[in-house]
Amino acid sequence: MSSLAATALALSPLGAASALAQPQGPIGGIRVDVSRLVEQGWGPNADAIKAGMERELRTAFAGAIQRGAPVLVVRVRGIFLTSYAGGGGGGGRWGGGGGSSNDNLDSEAFLVGAGNRVLASYPVLSTISASYSGPWYLQDIDQRRIVSLIQNNVAWIRRYVAG
């Protein structure tokens, strides 16, 4: 990487995020808390989201799990799916008259050591275009959108925790 590119990356928000994300080493286990989703009315879908998040986290951290290391705890704070998965522009001279058509998954990852001491925390807000997972008319589009959000969120958690 040229020094100009390295300087540009270091000055960008992405560079700042990677500078803050120091590798933490192995993790001792994975726990996902979706109690906030239950409170928000996600019902049985909260369990499916928890299972999906755990599955993706186990895959992402497969080589990093070591007994006795800090536990990775991910608290899912909210999932927001837009009601319309197409368009997004519209109206206005510069296309700004329409609403946003982005889906979001808000979480926070914690590394918890002995005595339930929080060693590090990483807030993560994943934002993906609602149309990323396919056309709105697919029967399983909402599930696809949630899976895409989970995968994106886990990728950022992996980046922050593992460096």
SVG drawing of the C-alpha trace seen along z (x, -y; Angstrom):
<svg xmlns="http://www.w3.org/2000/svg" viewBox="-45 -20 49 45">
<polyline fill="none" stroke="black" stroke-width="0.4" points="0.0,0.0 1.4,-3.4 2.0,-5.9 -0.7,-8.2 -3.2,-5.3 -2.2,-4.5 -2.5,-8.1 -6.0,-8.3 -7.1,-5.1 -5.8,-6.3 -7.7,-9.6 -10.9,-7.9 -13.6,-6.8 -12.9,-3.2 -9.2,-3.7 -10.2,-5.2 -12.4,-2.2 -9.7,0.3 -7.2,-1.7 -9.5,-1.4 -10.2,2.3 -7.2,3.9 -7.0,7.7 -8.2,9.4 -6.9,12.9 -9.0,16.0 -12.5,16.1 -13.9,18.6 -17.4,18.9 -20.3,17.1 -23.6,15.8 -26.3,13.9 -28.9,11.8 -32.1,11.0 -34.2,10.0 -34.6,6.5 -36.1,8.0 -38.6,9.9 -39.5,6.7 -40.0,5.0 -42.5,7.7 -40.4,9.9 -41.8,13.0 -40.6,16.3 -38.6,14.5 -36.3,13.4 -35.3,17.0 -34.6,17.5 -32.5,14.3 -30.6,15.6 -29.9,18.9 -28.8,17.3 -26.5,14.9 -25.0,17.7 -24.5,19.8 -22.7,17.0 -20.6,16.1 -19.5,19.7 -18.5,19.8 -16.7,16.4 -14.8,17.3 -14.3,21.0 -10.5,20.9 -10.4,18.5 -12.4,20.4 -10.2,21.4 -11.4,22.6 -10.8,20.0 -10.6,17.0 -13.0,14.1 -16.6,14.8 -18.0,12.9 -21.5,11.6 -23.6,10.0 -26.6,8.0 -29.0,7.4 -30.6,4.0 -32.9,3.7 -33.7,4.8 -35.4,2.3 -36.8,3.4 -38.2,0.7 -41.7,1.3 -40.7,0.8 -37.8,2.6 -37.7,0.8 -37.1,-2.6 -35.7,-4.8 -35.2,-7.9 -38.0,-9.8 -39.2,-13.4 -37.2,-16.5 -34.6,-18.0 -31.8,-15.8 -33.8,-12.6 -34.2,-13.3 -38.0,-13.3 -38.4,-9.6 -37.8,-7.8 -34.8,-5.8 -35.0,-2.1 -32.3,-0.8 -32.6,2.1 -30.6,1.9 -29.3,4.2 -28.1,2.5 -26.0,4.6 -23.2,4.3 -20.5,6.9 -18.7,7.4 -15.7,9.4 -16.4,10.5 -13.6,11.9 -13.4,13.5 -15.8,12.1 -18.1,10.8 -15.7,7.9 -16.2,6.2 -12.9,6.1 -14.0,4.4 -17.2,3.3 -18.0,2.7 -21.2,1.0 -22.2,2.1 -24.9,0.7 -25.2,2.5 -27.1,0.8 -27.9,2.5 -30.2,1.5 -33.5,3.3 -33.2,4.5 -29.8,6.1 -31.3,9.5 -33.6,9.7 -36.8,8.3 -39.6,7.4 -42.0,9.9 -40.1,13.0 -42.0,15.0 -39.1,15.2 -37.7,11.7 -38.0,10.7 -36.0,13.7 -33.4,13.0 -33.1,9.4 -32.6,10.5 -30.0,13.1 -28.1,10.4 -28.2,8.1 -26.9,10.8 -24.1,11.7 -23.0,8.1 -23.2,7.4 -21.1,10.5 -18.5,9.5 -18.1,6.2 -18.0,7.9 -15.3,10.2 -13.3,7.3 -13.6,5.3 -12.8,8.3 -10.2,10.1 -8.7,7.1"/>
</svg>
